[in-house]
């Protein structure tokens, strides 16, 4: 009996140690995952003061300096941060010559503008907004409908107002892609295209299925 008891205790002790080891490995993995998630949270990029610091944090091979194009032919020089082949981050500096004083960081989808689904990539956001979200998902996150500029021109799809919802005054700006090339009637086109204000609960959007294509964060004073 004594031998059996010793064996039994040894067996239980071994299993306990193994279980503790597994738990520690799971906890370590969770800490690493949290660390990576934090590193790839778009708002955390705003804490970086210079391109040199950006290279130290993310690695020089992921950082490049090039032309950033805007609406109506506007362009400036800025920094690109690419951590995957689905999205990239465009960074604007107060002093672009020495690349210091970050103004904003814009997450951009590299998928086709008319794609029904947009790849999310590796980035996340504290607000819950992500690349590829549709207007219904944004409404739920905001807690109410919002307004944006009609499609079909340079500023098309840009959110104008969160209408006092949860995403208001968070220092974020979003541009929606047009989504699917739906077969719309002229009266439907008139509701969502052109230099007009569109409400996100417009029924025509169910056909177009617009998605978040760019998502900018800026420092809020």
Backbone as JSON, one array per atom type, in Angstrom:
{
  "sequence": "XXXXXXXXXXXXXXXXXXXXXXXXXXXXXXXXXXXXXXXXXXXXXXXXXXXXXXXXXXXXXXXXXXXXXXXXXXXXXXXXXXXXXXXXXXXXXXXXXXXXXXXXXXXXXXXXXXXXXXXXXXXXXXXXXXXXXXXXXXXXXXXXXXXXXXXXXXXXXXXXXXXXXXXXXXXXXXXXXXXXXXXXXXXXXXXXXXXXXXXXXXXXXXXXXXXXXXXXXXXXX",
  "N": [[0.83, -1.21, 0.0], [1.99, 1.18, 0.86], [3.87, 1.71, -1.16], [2.25, 2.02, -3.38], [0.85, 4.29, -2.59], [2.91, 6.23, -2.54], [3.62, 6.23, -5.24], [1.21, 7.12, -6.26], [1.06, 9.73, -5.19], [3.34, 10.88, -6.35], [2.58, 10.76, -8.99], [0.37, 12.5, -9.05], [1.64, 14.85, -8.29], [3.36, 15.24, -10.45], [1.53, 15.63, -12.56], [0.33, 17.95, -11.65], [2.45, 19.8, -11.73], [2.91, 19.78, -14.46], [0.51, 20.82, -15.38], [0.64, 23.36, -14.25], [2.83, 24.34, -15.64], [1.78, 24.42, -18.23], [-0.22, 26.33, -17.89], [1.35, 28.54, -17.31], [2.7, 28.84, -19.73], [0.56, 29.41, -21.42], [-0.26, 31.82, -20.27], [2.04, 33.36, -20.74], [1.98, 33.4, -23.54], [-0.37, 34.8, -23.91], [0.38, 37.27, -22.84], [2.36, 38.02, -24.65], [0.78, 38.17, -26.97], [-0.92, 40.27, -26.25], [0.96, 42.3, -26.08], [1.87, 42.48, -28.73], [-0.55, 43.14, -29.96], [-0.98, 45.62, -28.8], [1.2, 47.01, -29.84], [0.46, 47.11, -32.48], [-1.77, 48.69, -32.47], [-3.53, 51.29, -33.8], [-3.8, 53.87, -32.65], [-1.65, 53.99, -30.89], [0.52, 54.6, -32.43], [0.55, 57.31, -32.55], [1.93, 58.16, -30.34], [4.54, 58.29, -30.99], [7.4, 60.21, -31.72], [9.11, 60.76, -33.85], [10.46, 59.83, -37.11], [12.72, 58.27, -36.81], [12.37, 57.13, -34.3], [10.15, 55.65, -34.89], [11.23, 53.73, -36.63], [12.88, 52.35, -34.84], [11.0, 51.2, -33.18], [9.31, 49.63, -34.82], [10.92, 48.54, -36.75], [13.33, 49.12, -39.27], [13.0, 48.16, -41.88], [10.32, 48.16, -42.37], [9.54, 50.71, -42.69], [9.21, 53.62, -44.68], [9.92, 56.57, -46.64], [7.99, 58.73, -48.51], [5.93, 60.07, -51.2], [2.76, 61.23, -50.21], [-0.46, 61.01, -51.25], [-3.32, 63.1, -51.64], [-6.72, 64.35, -51.72], [-8.02, 65.84, -54.75], [-5.6, 66.14, -56.16], [-3.79, 67.0, -54.29], [-0.69, 66.73, -52.56], [1.89, 65.55, -50.36], [4.97, 65.07, -48.56], [5.63, 62.19, -46.64], [5.61, 59.53, -44.18], [5.57, 56.02, -44.66], [4.27, 53.18, -43.13], [4.42, 49.82, -43.19], [3.09, 46.86, -42.25], [1.93, 44.61, -43.17], [0.56, 43.04, -46.16], [-1.93, 43.94, -46.74], [-2.93, 46.24, -45.6], [-1.73, 49.62, -45.0], [0.03, 52.2, -43.16], [-0.14, 55.69, -43.26], [1.78, 58.43, -42.44], [1.76, 61.71, -41.24], [3.82, 64.56, -40.77], [4.63, 67.36, -38.63], [6.97, 68.71, -39.18], [8.16, 67.91, -42.03], [10.62, 67.78, -43.21], [12.58, 66.99, -41.36], [11.16, 65.02, -40.27], [9.57, 64.92, -37.83], [7.35, 65.37, -35.01], [4.49, 64.24, -34.99], [1.45, 64.47, -36.79], [-0.82, 63.07, -37.71], [-2.01, 59.69, -38.18], [-2.82, 57.47, -40.68], [-4.68, 54.72, -41.46], [-4.81, 52.61, -44.2], [-6.6, 50.72, -46.58], [-5.36, 48.39, -48.93], [-6.81, 47.05, -50.73], [-8.97, 46.74, -53.63], [-10.9, 49.6, -54.51], [-13.59, 49.19, -55.09], [-14.19, 46.78, -53.96], [-16.25, 44.32, -52.45], [-15.68, 43.15, -50.02], [-13.23, 44.06, -47.67], [-9.88, 43.48, -46.78], [-8.83, 43.19, -43.4], [-6.28, 43.26, -42.28], [-3.47, 43.53, -39.97], [-3.82, 45.48, -38.07], [-5.4, 47.12, -35.24], [-7.91, 48.98, -33.34], [-8.47, 51.24, -30.66], [-11.01, 52.27, -30.5], [-12.64, 50.39, -31.63], [-13.31, 50.55, -34.26], [-12.58, 49.32, -37.5], [-10.77, 48.47, -40.52], [-12.76, 47.58, -43.3], [-15.24, 47.46, -42.06], [-18.82, 47.72, -42.27], [-21.55, 50.09, -42.88], [-23.67, 49.55, -41.14], [-22.4, 48.23, -39.01], [-20.74, 50.3, -38.11], [-22.68, 52.12, -37.28], [-23.79, 50.73, -35.09], [-21.6, 50.71, -33.4], [-21.27, 53.42, -33.0], [-23.66, 54.05, -31.89], [-25.76, 55.35, -33.03], [-27.16, 56.63, -36.16], [-24.96, 58.17, -38.61], [-23.5, 60.84, -40.59], [-22.27, 61.21, -43.93], [-20.22, 62.2, -46.76], [-21.5, 62.2, -50.11], [-20.86, 59.64, -52.61], [-18.47, 59.27, -55.39], [-16.72, 61.39, -55.93], [-13.71, 63.25, -55.07], [-13.78, 63.7, -52.26], [-15.65, 61.94, -51.52], [-17.55, 59.68, -49.51], [-16.42, 60.37, -47.1], [-16.71, 60.67, -43.63], [-18.85, 63.03, -42.21], [-20.14, 63.86, -39.85], [-20.53, 62.45, -36.61], [-22.8, 62.78, -35.32], [-23.13, 63.26, -32.56], [-22.72, 60.79, -31.43], [-21.13, 57.8, -30.0], [-18.62, 57.76, -31.2], [-17.94, 60.33, -31.55], [-15.81, 63.19, -31.22], [-13.42, 61.79, -30.85], [-11.13, 62.04, -32.2], [-10.94, 60.82, -34.67], [-11.13, 60.03, -38.16], [-12.93, 58.95, -40.96], [-13.07, 57.31, -44.11], [-15.29, 55.96, -46.4], [-15.32, 53.23, -48.66], [-16.75, 52.8, -51.9], [-17.92, 50.35, -52.27], [-19.81, 47.58, -53.54], [-20.42, 47.41, -57.1], [-23.31, 48.16, -57.55], [-26.46, 47.74, -59.27], [-28.04, 50.47, -59.68], [-31.0, 52.5, -59.65], [-31.77, 55.69, -61.22], [-32.91, 57.5, -59.4], [-32.03, 56.4, -57.04], [-29.26, 56.63, -57.26], [-29.05, 59.4, -57.12], [-29.47, 59.81, -54.44], [-27.21, 59.01, -53.04], [-24.86, 59.7, -54.34], [-22.48, 62.21, -55.36], [-21.88, 65.68, -54.43], [-23.21, 65.76, -51.77], [-24.94, 65.34, -48.6], [-25.14, 62.32, -46.92], [-27.15, 60.12, -45.05], [-26.33, 57.51, -42.84], [-28.17, 55.43, -42.55], [-29.56, 55.2, -44.87], [-31.49, 53.45, -47.2], [-30.51, 52.71, -49.71], [-27.86, 52.14, -49.38], [-27.74, 49.53, -48.59], [-27.58, 48.11, -50.89], [-25.21, 48.99, -52.08], [-23.25, 48.45, -50.14], [-21.07, 49.84, -48.69], [-17.74, 50.17, -47.29], [-15.39, 50.65, -44.57], [-12.55, 52.18, -45.63], [-10.35, 53.89, -45.31], [-8.86, 55.06, -42.3], [-8.31, 57.47, -40.06], [-6.34, 58.68, -37.34], [-5.88, 61.25, -35.0], [-4.08, 63.51, -32.83], [-5.8, 64.46, -29.91], [-6.51, 67.42, -28.32]],
  "CA": [[0.0, 0.0, 0.0], [2.84, 2.36, 0.92], [4.45, 1.96, -2.47], [1.19, 2.54, -4.24], [0.56, 5.65, -2.17], [4.0, 7.08, -3.02], [3.45, 6.35, -6.69], [0.04, 7.97, -6.51], [1.42, 11.12, -4.89], [4.28, 11.32, -7.38], [1.82, 10.95, -10.22], [-0.42, 13.73, -8.92], [2.56, 15.99, -8.28], [3.82, 15.43, -11.82], [0.44, 16.23, -13.34], [0.13, 19.32, -11.19], [3.54, 20.61, -12.27], [2.69, 19.89, -15.9], [-0.6, 21.75, -15.59], [1.14, 24.7, -13.93], [3.67, 24.73, -16.77], [0.9, 24.76, -19.35], [-0.88, 27.6, -17.57], [2.35, 29.61, -17.45], [2.95, 29.04, -21.16], [-0.62, 30.09, -21.96], [-0.2, 33.2, -19.78], [3.11, 34.02, -21.49], [1.49, 33.61, -24.9], [-1.36, 35.87, -23.85], [1.1, 38.53, -22.65], [3.0, 38.34, -25.93], [-0.29, 38.57, -27.89], [-1.35, 41.61, -25.83], [2.03, 43.22, -26.43], [1.83, 42.66, -30.18], [-1.79, 43.86, -30.27], [-0.76, 47.01, -28.41], [2.14, 47.58, -30.8], [-0.24, 47.29, -33.75], [-2.98, 49.5, -32.28], [-3.22, 52.47, -34.6], [-3.65, 55.06, -31.8], [-0.34, 54.01, -30.24], [1.49, 55.21, -33.34], [0.57, 58.75, -32.27], [2.86, 58.45, -29.24], [5.9, 58.32, -31.54], [7.74, 61.61, -32.0], [9.93, 60.96, -35.04], [10.6, 58.66, -37.96], [13.78, 57.43, -36.24], [11.74, 56.35, -33.22], [9.26, 54.71, -35.58], [12.08, 52.64, -37.12], [13.34, 51.58, -33.69], [9.87, 50.46, -32.6], [8.7, 48.67, -35.75], [11.93, 47.97, -37.63], [13.57, 50.01, -40.42], [12.57, 47.58, -43.15], [8.88, 48.38, -42.52], [9.32, 52.16, -42.73], [9.75, 54.29, -45.86], [9.54, 57.98, -46.78], [7.56, 58.87, -49.9], [4.82, 60.99, -51.45], [1.42, 60.86, -49.76], [-1.41, 61.7, -52.12], [-4.61, 63.43, -51.06], [-7.8, 64.68, -52.64], [-7.87, 66.91, -55.73], [-4.21, 66.28, -56.57], [-2.91, 67.45, -53.2], [0.28, 65.74, -52.1], [2.93, 65.99, -49.44], [5.87, 63.98, -48.21], [5.32, 61.59, -45.35], [6.19, 58.22, -43.89], [4.73, 54.84, -44.8], [4.55, 52.05, -42.24], [3.72, 48.65, -43.75], [3.31, 45.65, -41.46], [1.36, 43.48, -43.92], [0.29, 43.35, -47.56], [-3.37, 44.22, -46.87], [-3.11, 47.63, -45.21], [-0.52, 50.34, -44.62], [-0.21, 53.43, -42.4], [0.47, 56.91, -43.8], [2.04, 59.32, -41.3], [2.04, 63.11, -41.57], [4.65, 65.22, -39.77], [4.64, 68.82, -38.57], [8.17, 69.09, -39.92], [8.41, 66.76, -42.9], [12.03, 67.76, -43.6], [13.3, 66.17, -40.38], [10.22, 63.95, -39.92], [9.28, 64.95, -36.41], [6.09, 66.01, -34.64], [3.42, 63.56, -35.73], [0.14, 65.12, -36.86], [-1.86, 62.05, -37.84], [-1.67, 58.38, -38.76], [-3.98, 57.01, -41.44], [-4.66, 53.32, -41.88], [-5.39, 52.55, -45.55], [-6.73, 49.41, -47.2], [-4.77, 48.28, -50.26], [-7.74, 46.33, -51.6], [-9.65, 47.53, -54.65], [-11.9, 50.54, -53.98], [-14.94, 48.68, -55.3], [-14.32, 45.44, -53.4], [-17.34, 44.15, -51.48], [-15.04, 42.86, -48.74], [-11.88, 44.62, -47.57], [-9.07, 42.78, -45.79], [-8.61, 44.01, -42.21], [-4.87, 43.37, -41.94], [-3.07, 43.21, -38.6], [-4.02, 46.61, -37.17], [-6.65, 47.23, -34.49], [-8.16, 50.33, -32.87], [-9.1, 51.34, -29.34], [-12.42, 52.62, -30.65], [-13.4, 49.27, -32.18], [-13.4, 50.73, -35.71], [-11.54, 48.6, -38.24], [-10.9, 48.41, -41.97], [-13.72, 46.57, -43.76], [-16.55, 47.58, -41.41], [-19.88, 48.34, -43.08], [-22.22, 51.2, -42.2], [-24.47, 49.01, -40.03], [-21.48, 47.99, -37.89], [-20.34, 51.6, -37.6], [-23.82, 52.67, -36.55], [-23.89, 50.05, -33.8], [-20.48, 51.18, -32.59], [-21.52, 54.83, -32.71], [-24.89, 54.15, -31.1], [-26.79, 56.08, -33.8], [-26.72, 56.93, -37.54], [-24.02, 59.26, -38.81], [-23.6, 61.38, -41.94], [-21.03, 61.25, -44.72], [-20.32, 62.84, -48.07], [-21.9, 61.3, -51.18], [-19.78, 59.01, -53.36], [-18.27, 59.66, -56.78], [-15.79, 62.5, -56.1], [-12.51, 63.08, -54.24], [-14.09, 63.65, -50.83], [-16.77, 61.03, -51.36], [-17.46, 58.65, -48.48], [-15.82, 60.88, -45.86], [-17.68, 60.94, -42.56], [-18.99, 64.46, -41.91], [-20.48, 64.02, -38.44], [-21.01, 61.27, -35.87], [-24.1, 63.2, -34.78], [-23.16, 63.15, -31.1], [-22.64, 59.39, -31.01], [-19.98, 57.35, -29.21], [-17.37, 58.0, -31.92], [-17.74, 61.78, -31.65], [-14.72, 63.8, -30.47], [-12.4, 60.78, -30.54], [-9.96, 62.32, -33.03], [-10.88, 59.87, -35.78], [-11.78, 60.4, -39.43], [-13.13, 57.72, -41.73], [-13.59, 57.39, -45.47], [-15.89, 54.72, -46.85], [-15.22, 52.87, -50.08], [-18.08, 52.76, -52.51], [-18.48, 49.0, -52.17], [-20.17, 46.84, -54.77], [-21.0, 48.15, -58.23], [-24.71, 47.74, -57.6], [-27.28, 48.27, -60.37], [-28.95, 51.41, -59.04], [-31.86, 53.37, -60.46], [-31.29, 57.06, -61.17], [-33.36, 58.14, -58.16], [-31.18, 55.88, -55.97], [-27.95, 57.27, -57.45], [-29.16, 60.78, -56.65], [-29.53, 59.81, -52.98], [-25.94, 58.65, -52.39], [-23.71, 60.13, -55.13], [-22.33, 63.63, -55.58], [-21.54, 66.55, -53.3], [-24.4, 65.82, -50.92], [-24.8, 64.67, -47.31], [-25.88, 61.06, -46.89], [-27.32, 59.54, -43.72], [-25.85, 56.12, -42.92], [-29.25, 54.44, -42.57], [-30.23, 55.26, -46.17], [-31.73, 52.09, -47.68], [-29.73, 52.45, -50.92], [-26.56, 51.62, -48.97], [-27.82, 48.07, -48.47], [-27.17, 47.57, -52.2], [-23.8, 49.32, -52.34], [-22.43, 47.82, -49.1], [-19.8, 50.54, -48.5], [-16.89, 49.68, -46.21], [-14.32, 51.54, -44.11], [-11.33, 51.95, -46.42], [-9.28, 54.61, -44.61], [-9.22, 55.38, -40.93], [-7.26, 58.34, -39.54], [-6.37, 59.11, -35.94], [-5.07, 62.46, -34.76], [-4.0, 63.84, -31.41], [-6.9, 65.29, -29.42], [-6.02, 68.26, -27.22]],
  "C": [[0.86, 1.27, 0.0], [3.44, 2.71, -0.41], [3.45, 2.57, -3.42], [0.86, 3.98, -3.91], [1.62, 6.63, -2.67], [3.9, 7.32, -4.52], [2.3, 7.28, -7.02], [0.35, 9.43, -6.27], [2.36, 11.68, -5.95], [3.56, 11.62, -8.68], [1.04, 12.24, -10.19], [0.47, 14.96, -8.96], [3.06, 16.3, -9.68], [2.77, 16.09, -12.68], [0.22, 17.68, -12.96], [1.19, 20.24, -11.76], [3.36, 20.82, -13.77], [1.59, 20.9, -16.2], [-0.17, 23.19, -15.32], [1.99, 25.22, -15.08], [2.85, 25.16, -17.96], [0.25, 26.11, -19.13], [0.09, 28.78, -17.75], [2.64, 29.91, -18.91], [1.79, 29.77, -21.82], [-0.6, 31.57, -21.55], [0.87, 33.99, -20.52], [2.66, 34.34, -22.91], [0.49, 34.75, -24.94], [-0.7, 37.23, -23.68], [1.78, 38.98, -23.94], [1.96, 38.85, -26.92], [-0.78, 39.98, -27.56], [-0.32, 42.65, -26.22], [2.04, 43.53, -27.91], [0.6, 43.47, -30.58], [-1.64, 45.34, -29.94], [0.16, 47.72, -29.4], [1.44, 47.92, -32.1], [-1.61, 47.96, -33.57], [-2.7, 50.87, -32.87], [-3.03, 53.73, -33.74], [-2.27, 55.14, -31.15], [0.76, 54.58, -31.13], [1.63, 56.7, -33.04], [1.55, 59.13, -31.17], [4.31, 58.58, -29.72], [6.21, 59.73, -32.05], [8.51, 61.83, -33.3], [9.99, 59.68, -35.87], [11.67, 57.71, -37.42], [13.22, 56.54, -35.13], [10.81, 55.29, -33.8], [10.05, 53.49, -36.06], [12.55, 51.74, -35.97], [12.22, 50.69, -33.15], [9.37, 49.35, -33.51], [9.72, 47.98, -36.66], [12.09, 48.8, -38.89], [13.07, 49.46, -41.74], [11.08, 47.79, -43.41], [8.53, 49.85, -42.73], [9.95, 52.74, -43.99], [9.2, 55.71, -45.94], [9.2, 58.23, -48.25], [6.42, 59.89, -50.0], [3.51, 60.41, -50.92], [0.43, 61.7, -50.55], [-2.74, 61.92, -51.41], [-5.63, 63.74, -52.13], [-7.4, 65.82, -53.56], [-6.41, 67.19, -56.08], [-3.27, 66.77, -55.5], [-1.92, 66.35, -52.85], [1.28, 66.38, -51.16], [3.86, 64.82, -49.21], [5.52, 63.48, -46.81], [5.92, 60.2, -45.25], [5.15, 57.12, -44.03], [5.21, 53.77, -43.82], [3.74, 50.88, -42.74], [4.09, 47.41, -42.95], [2.71, 44.41, -42.12], [1.08, 43.93, -45.34], [-1.18, 43.69, -47.82], [-3.66, 45.69, -46.58], [-1.75, 48.29, -45.0], [-0.92, 51.61, -43.87], [0.55, 54.58, -43.05], [0.59, 57.93, -42.67], [2.44, 60.71, -41.79], [2.8, 63.75, -40.41], [4.47, 66.74, -39.79], [5.83, 69.37, -39.34], [8.58, 67.89, -40.77], [9.88, 66.68, -43.34], [12.85, 66.88, -42.66], [12.44, 65.04, -39.83], [10.02, 63.81, -38.42], [7.95, 65.65, -36.17], [4.92, 65.42, -35.4], [2.1, 64.32, -35.65], [-0.97, 64.07, -36.85], [-1.28, 60.76, -38.39], [-2.93, 57.83, -39.41], [-3.78, 55.57, -41.88], [-5.44, 53.2, -43.19], [-5.46, 51.11, -46.04], [-6.11, 49.44, -48.59], [-5.65, 47.49, -51.22], [-8.4, 47.28, -52.59], [-10.78, 48.37, -54.04], [-13.32, 49.98, -54.07], [-15.16, 47.28, -54.71], [-15.46, 45.39, -52.38], [-16.81, 43.87, -50.09], [-13.63, 43.44, -48.77], [-11.12, 43.87, -46.48], [-8.72, 43.69, -44.62], [-7.13, 44.19, -41.88], [-4.63, 43.12, -40.47], [-3.38, 44.32, -37.6], [-5.37, 46.55, -36.45], [-6.79, 48.68, -34.02], [-8.83, 50.3, -31.5], [-10.59, 51.59, -29.45], [-13.28, 51.44, -31.1], [-13.58, 49.37, -33.68], [-12.28, 49.94, -36.38], [-11.82, 48.68, -39.74], [-11.88, 47.29, -42.33], [-15.08, 46.64, -43.11], [-17.57, 48.19, -42.36], [-20.61, 49.4, -42.25], [-23.1, 50.73, -41.04], [-23.59, 48.79, -38.8], [-21.0, 49.3, -37.27], [-21.46, 52.26, -36.8], [-23.95, 52.05, -35.17], [-22.79, 50.53, -32.86], [-20.7, 52.62, -32.13], [-22.76, 55.03, -31.84], [-26.01, 54.89, -31.8], [-26.29, 56.26, -35.23], [-25.77, 58.12, -37.57], [-24.17, 59.77, -40.24], [-22.24, 61.37, -42.62], [-21.29, 61.86, -46.08], [-20.65, 61.81, -49.15], [-20.71, 60.81, -52.0], [-19.57, 59.67, -54.72], [-17.39, 60.87, -56.99], [-14.7, 62.35, -55.04], [-12.79, 62.96, -52.75], [-15.26, 62.7, -50.53], [-16.52, 59.96, -50.3], [-16.85, 59.1, -47.17], [-16.89, 61.19, -44.83], [-17.66, 62.43, -42.22], [-19.23, 64.67, -40.42], [-20.94, 62.69, -37.85], [-22.32, 61.58, -35.14], [-24.22, 62.98, -33.27], [-23.09, 61.73, -30.58], [-21.34, 59.07, -30.27], [-18.64, 57.64, -29.88], [-17.06, 59.49, -32.08], [-16.58, 62.22, -30.75], [-13.67, 62.78, -30.02], [-11.14, 60.98, -31.4], [-9.82, 61.36, -34.19], [-11.61, 60.43, -37.0], [-11.81, 59.16, -40.31], [-13.58, 58.06, -43.14], [-14.07, 56.0, -45.88], [-15.58, 54.47, -48.32], [-16.64, 52.72, -50.6], [-18.73, 51.39, -52.4], [-18.8, 48.42, -53.52], [-20.71, 47.77, -55.84], [-22.45, 47.7, -58.43], [-25.43, 48.4, -58.78], [-28.34, 49.18, -59.76], [-29.8, 52.16, -60.06], [-31.39, 54.81, -60.28], [-31.7, 57.75, -59.87], [-32.53, 57.66, -56.96], [-29.78, 56.49, -56.05], [-27.96, 58.68, -56.88], [-29.13, 60.89, -55.12], [-28.16, 59.63, -52.32], [-24.7, 59.09, -53.16], [-23.7, 61.65, -55.27], [-22.01, 64.39, -54.3], [-22.78, 66.8, -52.45], [-24.08, 65.15, -49.58], [-25.72, 63.45, -47.27], [-25.96, 60.57, -45.45], [-27.05, 58.04, -43.81], [-26.94, 55.06, -42.93], [-30.08, 54.51, -43.86], [-30.32, 53.85, -46.76], [-30.9, 51.73, -48.91], [-28.38, 51.82, -50.56], [-26.56, 50.11, -48.78], [-27.39, 47.4, -49.78], [-25.68, 47.8, -52.45], [-22.84, 48.61, -51.38], [-21.07, 48.51, -48.94], [-19.06, 50.05, -47.26], [-15.87, 50.75, -45.79], [-13.05, 51.2, -44.89], [-10.13, 52.7, -45.83], [-9.79, 55.04, -43.26], [-8.07, 56.17, -40.31], [-7.44, 58.61, -38.05], [-5.44, 60.3, -35.8], [-5.09, 62.75, -33.28], [-5.13, 64.79, -31.04], [-6.39, 66.08, -28.24], [-6.97, 68.2, -26.02]]
}
